[in-house]
Amino acid sequence: MVFGASLNLWEPIEGFSASRQYNNLLGYTALAAAFITFIVNGYHKQKVFTLKAFTALVLGVAILAPTIISLVREPVRYPPIHDISTDTATPPSFIFLDDDRPGAKNTLKYEGKEIAQQQQAYPNVKPLLTSLSVEDSYQKSLLLAEKMGWEIVYEDPQKVFFEATAYTTFFHFADDVIIRISEQVNGSKIDIRSVSRIGRGDRGVNAQRINRFINEFKQTK
């Protein structure tokens, strides 16, 4: 379900829906197979069954890991938003990417309804201020985006912004990103906006992507 979506064998939402429906069933089935095999092994005393049972046990626990973690750890409440920007007053506007991008259900038009929820849920999502020149910030951002595995789809060195598509690790969901550089008195300002193509909520993925980019930018020389 996960790897099939990552390999584009089916749409990410199909893999995600199937996972929600069948993940626990598969996990419990694997655990049941493991315990039955241990019992059969104890009766026949055949070592080959021990390896099979251990393999089934590991697979069952791995499949059920998200469920186990949710039972042990207090669940995180994410707001039902999917459009995150470091600048909510004048957010970066997409030029190349539009609402006809493949598989998109969400618009790229910034509607502003999510501002209050974003500020409450992700108060640390803010513009990156740097002492680098606009040109240096642009080039460094471009290289970092490529290093992070983003697919650069449009570049405009004159207007100092670029657009990219990033994919989630699991299920390969596509999110669209724009980075805009502007001049400041003592350097430059980097604004980032990340938007999910599908889904009302993003489970914090867009905010995490922005913060990861900012943190890596600061650490990269």
N, C-alpha and C positions, 0 to 999 in steps of 0.2 A: 504493500500500500504506500509506504514511504518512498522506497527506491523507484517504484514504477512512476510515481509523480516526478521524481528528480530526473528520471531518464526520459521524461516527456511521453511516456507510453499512454498516459491519460491525464486529464486536467487535475491540477492540485486540489481543487475543491472536491473532486470525486474521491481521491485518495484520502483526504481529510475526513470526509463523511463516512467512508468505509471503515476508517480507523476507529472513529467514535462508535460505530455500530458493532464492529467485530473484534476490536483489540482485546477486550477483557475475555471474551469467549475463547479466543485463541490461546490466551495466556493460561486460563484455567484448564483448558484441554491439555496443554503441554504439561502442566503440573500433575494432572490426573494420570497422564501417560507415564510420567516419571515415577509416581508412587506405585502404580500397578506393576511397572517393570521392576522396581525394587522388591516387591512382594514375590514376583515370579523368580527373580534372581535368588532370593532367599530360599525358595523351595527347590530350585534346580541346581543352585550353587554354580552358576556359569558366569565367569568374569565378563564376558562380552556384554551381558545385560547391564552390568554396573556402569560401563562406559555410556551405553545408550541412555540409561536412566539419568546419569549425571548431566548428559547433554540436554535432555528434555527439561530437567530441572533448571538449568542455567537459562535456557531459552524462555521458559515460562516466567521466571523471575524478571528477566530482561524486558519481556513484553508487558508485564504488569508493573514495571517500575514507575511509570507516571501515576498509576492509581495508588501504589504504595506510598509514593512521596506525598501525594495529595492528602492521604490519611494521616501521615505523620506531621507534615508541615501545614501551618495555617495558610489557606489559599490567598493569593494576592488578588485584590479587587482592581481590575483595570476598567477605566471609563470606556464607554462605547464610542470611541473616536478613532479615526484612521488617517488624519491629515495633521502632521506636526511640523511646526515652523519655528525657527529661532526668532523670527520677526513676524509678530502677529498683526502689527499695524500696517506695514507695507511688505507683505510676504513676497518672496521670489515668484515670478509668474513663468510658467512653462511656455515656450515658444514652439519648439519642435514637436514635443509630445502633446497629444490632444486626447479628447474623449473617445477617439476611434482606435486607440491602441489595443492590441489583441487581448481578449479576455477581460477587458475593463468593465466593471459595473459601477465604479465610483467616478465622479467627475474630478477634473483637475482645477476647476474653478474654485477659488478659495471663498467659501461661504461665510466664514467667521463665526459659525454657530458653536464651534468647539473651543473657542478661545478660553472661556472661563474654566472649562473642564481641564484643558491642557495646563493652564497656570496652576490649578489646584493639584493635579496629579503629577506634573513634571515641572516643578518650579526651577529646576536646574538646567532646563533647556533654554540656553541663552546664546546670543551671537559670540563668536570667537574673535577677540581682539588680539592683534599681533603687531609686533614692531616691523615685520617684513613689509616690503613694498607691495603694491597691488599686483604687479607682474610676478614677483617671487611667490606670493601667496597663491596665485592662480596656478602656477606650474607645480608647486608643492601639493596643492589640493588635487590636481589632476593625477599626479603620480600616485598619491595615496589612495585615491578612489580606485585606480586600476589595481593597486596592490591588495586592496580589500575585496577584489573580485567583482567590482561593479562593471557593468557593460556601458561604456561611454557611447551615447547615441548622438550627441550634438555638442559642438564646441564653438564658442564665440570669443576669441581672445580680445577683440576690440571692445566689446561690451562687458568683458570679463565675467562670463558665467558659462557653465556647461550643465548638460542634462545627462542622466544615467539611469539605468535600471539595475536594481539589486534584487537578489533572490534569497529567500529564507533557506536556512539549512534543511529544515524538514519540510517536505511536500513541495518545495521549490516555488512558493508563492512569489509573484512579481510585485515589487514596489518601485515607484518612480521617484527619483531624487533630482533636485536641482541645487547647485551651489553657486552663489553670487558673491563676488568680491567688490567691496567699495572702499574708496580712499578715506583715510582718517588723518587727523593732524599729525599723530606720531606713528603712522603705519597704515594698517588696513583692517577692515572688518569682514569676517566671513559669515554669511548667513546660509543656512541649510534648511531645506524643506523636503520632507519625505512623506509620500502618499501611497497607501495600499490600493491596488487595482480592484480588489474585491473584499467584501466584508465590512460590516458596520464598525466593528472594533478590531484592533490589531494586537491585543494582548501585550502592549508596550513595545512592540518590535521597532516601530519607527523612531520613538524617543531613544531607545537603546542604540539604534544605528547612528543617530546623530551624535549622541554622547561618546560612542566609541570612536567615531571619526575625529571629534574634537580632542579626545584624550590622546589618540595616536598622533595627531598633528602636533600637539605640544611636545610629545616625547621624541618625535622624529627630527633629527638634525639636518 
